[in-house]
């Protein structure tokens, strides 16, 4: 068990998108460098953590996966609570998973902090030979909606590190620039005295348990 001195920040990042787009494998590739070819839908909420260095500071990334709740439309505000980043994932070979991105984006903004950093992720870039979503179309959509954008392959480990690191770096920039108002992005856990305040220290005690 680590102590709070082991890191400067904890950033909660959620994975959203249709079932089967590869969210769980993005999670396992980033946190454990594993890919499960026989990935089954798991019911419930799972999260894994990985500590990374962002701008010289230690960030503990807490990545949450919907783990099959999508089909039951049971994702609630509890899942989004405290999230400071989101990866909105679709499958580049399945156009319907891209069509649903707008609905997921609306749900995210209905429940999450308005300052949340969102990246649109076209996963399964290894299936380019059966591509159904043009890269430029998705990139344009991301640009119009103020989202980061990347294409990844959890299978081939392409751009997975880059995707998560870019999201974490953008979150850190928002915190460090103090553009984010006090009380917003409230579950960013700060042990750095330059940023910490009592509210955020309280959040540290409560943000990391299961709901």
RAHUNOR-V337413 format. One record per residue. N is the residue number from 1. RES is the residue in one small letter. PHI is phi in degrees with one decimal (999 if undefined). OMEGA is omega as a letter, one per 20 degrees, with the letter a starting at -180 (* if undefined). D_CENTER is the distance of its C-alpha to the mean C-alpha in whole Angstrom. Layout:
N;RES;PHI;OMEGA;D_CENTER  N;RES;PHI;OMEGA;D_CENTER
//
This chain:
1;x;999;r;24  2;x;-85.3;r;23  3;x;-104.9;a;24  4;x;-65.0;r;22  5;x;-70.8;a;24  6;x;-72.5;a;22  7;x;-145.5;r;19  8;x;-92.4;a;19  9;x;-140.3;r;15  10;x;-117.9;r;13  11;x;-113.7;r;9  12;x;-88.3;a;7  13;x;-123.8;a;4  14;x;-105.7;r;4  15;x;-103.7;r;5  16;x;-133.5;a;8  17;x;136.1;a;11  18;x;-64.1;r;14  19;x;-64.9;r;16  20;x;90.9;a;16  21;x;-85.2;r;14  22;x;104.7;a;13  23;x;-60.6;a;10  24;x;-63.5;r;11  25;x;-74.4;r;13  26;x;-62.2;r;10  27;x;-62.1;a;9  28;x;-70.8;r;13  29;x;-67.6;a;13  30;x;-73.9;a;11  31;x;-89.5;a;12  32;x;-129.1;a;16  33;x;53.4;r;17  34;x;-124.4;r;18  35;x;-136.0;a;18  36;x;-105.4;a;20  37;x;-65.4;a;22  38;x;-106.5;a;23  39;x;-66.1;r;19  40;x;-107.0;r;20  41;x;-68.2;r;19  42;x;-106.8;r;18  43;x;-90.9;r;19  44;x;126.0;r;17  45;x;-117.6;r;14  46;x;-123.9;r;13  47;x;-144.6;r;11  48;x;-128.1;a;11  49;x;-123.9;r;12  50;x;-150.1;r;13  51;x;-98.3;a;14  52;x;-131.7;r;14  53;x;-100.0;r;17  54;x;-124.8;r;16  55;x;53.0;r;19  56;x;82.0;r;21  57;x;-108.9;a;19  58;x;-91.4;a;18  59;x;-116.1;r;14  60;x;-92.9;r;13  61;x;-89.4;r;9  62;x;-109.2;a;9  63;x;-99.8;a;6  64;x;-103.0;a;7  65;x;-121.3;a;9  66;x;-67.6;r;11  67;x;49.0;r;13  68;x;92.2;a;16  69;x;-70.3;a;16  70;x;-54.1;a;16  71;x;-67.1;a;19  72;x;-96.5;a;20  73;x;51.0;a;19  74;x;-99.6;r;18  75;x;-69.9;a;15  76;x;-117.5;a;16  77;x;-61.3;r;15  78;x;-62.0;r;15  79;x;-66.0;a;12  80;x;-82.8;a;10  81;x;-58.3;r;13  82;x;82.3;a;12  83;x;-72.0;r;8  84;x;-111.8;r;8  85;x;-148.3;r;5  86;x;-145.9;r;3  87;x;-107.4;r;4  88;x;-97.0;a;7  89;x;-106.0;r;9  90;x;-131.2;a;13  91;x;-102.6;a;16  92;x;-63.5;a;18  93;x;-97.0;a;21  94;x;-129.0;a;21  95;x;-60.7;a;21  96;x;-61.9;r;21  97;x;-69.4;r;17  98;x;-79.1;r;17  99;x;-57.2;a;19  100;x;-78.3;a;17  101;x;-56.9;a;14  102;x;-60.8;r;16  103;x;-65.5;r;17  104;x;-63.8;a;13  105;x;-63.7;r;13  106;x;-63.1;r;16  107;x;-61.2;r;15  108;x;-58.8;a;11  109;x;-71.5;r;14  110;x;-68.2;a;16  111;x;-112.2;a;14  112;x;-96.6;r;12  113;x;-59.7;a;13  114;x;-61.9;a;15  115;x;-90.5;a;14  116;x;-57.0;r;10  117;x;-88.6;a;8  118;x;-119.4;r;7  119;x;-118.1;r;8  120;x;-84.7;a;10  121;x;-121.3;r;10  122;x;-89.6;a;13  123;x;-87.9;a;13  124;x;69.8;r;17  125;x;-64.0;r;18  126;x;-68.4;r;21  127;x;-98.6;a;22  128;x;-58.0;a;24  129;x;-69.1;r;27  130;x;-122.1;a;26  131;x;-56.2;r;24  132;x;-117.9;r;24  133;x;-123.1;r;21  134;x;-62.1;a;23  135;x;-54.8;a;20  136;x;-65.3;r;22  137;x;-61.6;a;22  138;x;-67.9;r;18  139;x;-63.0;r;18  140;x;-63.5;r;20  141;x;-60.5;r;18  142;x;-61.4;a;15  143;x;-61.0;a;18  144;x;-67.1;a;20  145;x;-104.9;r;17  146;x;68.4;a;16  147;x;-103.6;r;12  148;x;-71.5;a;12  149;x;-145.1;r;12  150;x;-159.0;r;13  151;x;-110.1;a;14  152;x;-131.8;r;14  153;x;-135.0;r;16  154;x;-66.4;r;14  155;x;-61.6;a;18  156;x;-94.0;a;19  157;x;60.6;a;17  158;x;-92.4;r;17  159;x;65.3;a;14  160;x;-68.4;r;11  161;x;-57.6;a;12  162;x;-59.8;a;12  163;x;-58.2;a;9  164;x;-66.4;a;7  165;x;-63.4;r;10  166;x;-64.7;r;11  167;x;-64.2;a;7  168;x;-63.4;r;9  169;x;-66.1;r;12  170;x;-66.1;r;12  171;x;-61.3;a;11  172;x;-59.8;r;14  173;x;-59.2;a;16  174;x;-64.2;a;16  175;x;-68.9;a;16  176;x;-67.3;a;19  177;x;-78.6;a;21  178;x;59.3;r;21  179;x;-67.4;a;20  180;x;-79.8;a;18  181;x;-72.6;r;21  182;x;-56.1;r;22  183;x;91.0;r;21  184;x;-94.8;a;18  185;x;43.2;a;14  186;x;-74.0;a;16  187;x;-96.8;r;14  188;x;-69.1;a;14  189;x;-86.2;a;16  190;x;-122.8;r;19  191;x;-103.3;r;22  192;x;-78.6;a;23  193;x;-62.3;r;26  194;x;-67.4;a;25  195;x;-112.0;a;23  196;x;-68.7;r;23  197;x;-140.9;a;25  198;x;-60.9;a;26  199;x;-58.9;a;23  200;x;-71.0;r;21  201;x;-65.4;r;23  202;x;-60.8;a;23  203;x;-60.3;a;19  204;x;-56.6;a;19  205;x;-73.2;a;21  206;x;-113.1;a;20  207;x;-76.3;a;16  208;x;-103.1;r;15  209;x;-84.9;r;18  210;x;-69.2;r;17  211;x;-95.2;*;18
//
